[in-house]
């Protein structure tokens, strides 16, 4: 496996195999010469580059943040309300609570 130094992987909940056997649920981090392992803590966040999605570790599970789109449409356009909603959404995106 060719891995860049600093790369990290979330290991499967059950059945991690090979070099990761016995390390289920942990985070594997390549440090250049070998792997280091960390156990996720409650509320820990992870960004998955491949899918551009965010996960939060809650009650022993990695949970995807719900996707929320920008406000659009509707019979009445309220510019101030949309600006306020967009600011809230951007704040939650920056914290990893929701994804686009």
KOLTI-943743 format. One line per field, with one value per residue: x, y, z of N, C-alpha, C in turn; residue in one letter. Coordinates in steps of 0.1 Angstrom, whole numbers. Last residue first. Layout:
N
n_c1 = X ...
n_c2 = Y ...
n_c3 = Z ...
ca_c1 = X ...
ca_c2 = Y ...
ca_c3 = Z ...
c_c1 = X ...
c_c2 = Y ...
c_c3 = Z ...
residuo = a ...
//
This chain:
100
n_c1 = -230 -236 -234 -214 -189 -185 -191 -218 -228 -222 -238 -263 -264 -263 -287 -305 -300 -307 -334 -343 -339 -355 -380 -405 -431 -432 -402 -366 -341 -314 -290 -295 -279 -273 -262 -232 -230 -213 -198 -204 -203 -218 -205 -184 -193 -181 -186 -174 -160 -152 -124 -121 -140 -132 -145 -147 -159 -179 -159 -130 -113 -80 -54 -22 3 24 57 69 50 27 -7 -32 -64 -87 -109 -127 -103 -79 -77 -58 -44 -31 -59 -90 -119 -145 -165 -160 -130 -111 -103 -70 -47 -15 11 26 7 12 7 8
n_c2 = 199 190 199 202 213 240 250 244 262 286 282 283 310 323 314 327 354 355 348 371 391 384 365 358 336 310 292 293 282 279 252 220 197 165 156 138 104 90 63 53 57 81 96 113 125 134 148 145 139 114 117 129 132 144 139 147 136 129 108 97 69 59 55 43 44 25 35 55 75 73 69 59 47 47 19 0 -27 -39 -66 -59 -44 -60 -80 -63 -56 -64 -36 -10 -3 27 55 67 92 104 111 102 84 50 21 -12
n_c3 = 26 61 95 114 109 113 88 87 106 92 70 82 92 67 55 73 68 41 42 57 38 16 11 -12 -12 -22 -30 -36 -12 10 3 19 39 50 83 88 96 124 138 172 199 203 174 155 123 91 59 25 1 -5 -1 25 52 83 115 150 182 199 218 200 185 191 169 159 134 112 99 87 83 97 92 114 118 144 153 146 150 153 146 117 100 83 81 89 108 118 124 116 98 104 87 81 71 63 71 41 18 8 -10 0
ca_c1 = -238 -228 -241 -227 -191 -183 -177 -209 -229 -216 -223 -259 -265 -252 -274 -305 -298 -293 -325 -344 -332 -341 -376 -390 -426 -441 -412 -380 -345 -328 -293 -293 -289 -271 -273 -240 -229 -226 -195 -206 -195 -222 -215 -184 -192 -186 -182 -184 -162 -166 -129 -118 -137 -136 -136 -152 -148 -179 -173 -137 -121 -95 -61 -36 -1 11 47 76 61 36 6 -24 -50 -82 -98 -132 -116 -79 -78 -66 -53 -23 -46 -82 -107 -138 -163 -165 -143 -112 -112 -81 -54 -28 0 28 14 4 14 0
ca_c2 = 205 190 196 196 199 231 251 237 247 283 283 271 298 325 311 312 348 358 340 357 391 384 374 359 349 320 297 292 288 281 267 229 208 175 157 150 114 94 74 52 46 68 97 101 129 124 150 145 153 117 110 136 122 148 135 149 138 142 113 101 81 56 63 41 47 30 25 43 75 83 65 71 43 55 29 12 -22 -25 -62 -69 -37 -53 -78 -74 -50 -72 -51 -13 -8 13 50 59 85 99 119 105 96 59 34 0
ca_c3 = 15 48 83 119 106 125 93 78 109 105 68 75 101 77 49 72 81 45 35 63 51 15 22 -11 -8 -27 -20 -40 -25 9 5 7 39 40 73 91 86 118 129 157 193 209 185 163 137 100 72 35 6 -8 -13 13 42 69 105 136 172 193 216 212 184 193 179 160 147 116 104 88 75 102 86 109 115 133 155 151 145 154 161 125 109 93 77 87 102 107 126 129 99 102 97 77 81 58 77 55 21 16 -10 0
c_c1 = -243 -237 -232 -235 -204 -185 -175 -195 -220 -217 -216 -244 -259 -252 -262 -291 -297 -290 -310 -335 -332 -334 -361 -387 -411 -437 -420 -389 -360 -331 -308 -296 -285 -282 -269 -250 -237 -223 -208 -202 -197 -215 -219 -193 -193 -184 -188 -178 -174 -170 -144 -124 -134 -131 -141 -141 -153 -168 -172 -150 -128 -102 -75 -42 -16 10 34 67 69 49 16 -10 -43 -67 -95 -121 -120 -93 -79 -65 -62 -31 -38 -68 -97 -126 -154 -163 -147 -126 -114 -90 -66 -34 -14 17 15 13 6 9
c_c2 = 194 196 196 192 193 216 243 238 239 268 281 271 286 314 313 308 333 352 342 348 377 384 374 369 349 334 308 297 286 287 269 243 217 185 167 151 126 105 78 65 44 56 83 103 115 129 139 145 154 132 114 130 129 137 140 145 139 145 127 107 84 69 58 50 46 33 32 32 62 83 77 66 55 51 37 23 -9 -19 -47 -65 -46 -45 -70 -70 -62 -65 -56 -27 -11 8 35 55 78 91 114 114 97 71 44 12
c_c3 = 6 37 71 107 110 122 105 83 100 108 81 74 95 87 59 66 81 59 39 56 58 28 22 0 -5 -24 -26 -29 -26 -5 3 11 28 40 63 80 90 108 122 150 178 202 190 175 145 114 81 49 15 -4 -16 0 29 60 91 127 158 183 210 208 197 193 180 171 148 131 107 93 75 94 90 104 109 131 142 153 153 150 163 140 118 103 88 83 101 101 114 133 113 105 94 89 75 70 72 60 37 19 -3 0
residuo = x x x x x x x x x x x x x x x x x x x x x x x x x x x x x x x x x x x x x x x x x x x x x x x x x x x x x x x x x x x x x x x x x x x x x x x x x x x x x x x x x x x x x x x x x x x x x x x x x x x x
//
